[in-house]
Amino acid sequence: GLLPYRIVEMAQTVRLEFRLWRAASDDATKRAIEARIINDAGILGHYVADGSNPMHASVQYNGWKGPNPNGYATDTRMHARFESAYVDAQMKIGDIAPLIPPQPRTVTNIRAATIAYLHESNAQLERLYQIDKAAAFDAQTTAPENKKFAAERLAAGARMLRDIWYSVYVSSAAP
């Protein structure tokens, strides 16, 4: 899909905007560029967060399609049950924050890091469907394994986004 390309493109856009912001000579221009940075960093955040959900890194994006020897969920609400209903009802910042190291890492190759991030997310797909089979993700689900999995995936997305934002800011100082 286009997810890795959009992440890289938006990271490059935000890096360029930081360069322009650093070079701006007047406050009005800086404020206008800051508004662009905030907007585009938010768009980048959307795509990076999508990548933390293993379904976004697979053809099995909304219920299992095709041969299904393990009897995983096939409903077309699977994606929303996990990503929206469950996360909105059951996840709190306190579940996620302890899983995020306090110091950002500098990502020198955004493309390679993005591909690795999406491969790691994709590797969690079967686990997601196994957990859902044991206790279906929805707003009422309280199974500890569901919470652990969702917290890990949310933390992975938060770490990746933080690291990209930090890295493009730092690298924007270079010519």
Disulfide bonds with the S-S distance in Angstrom:
none
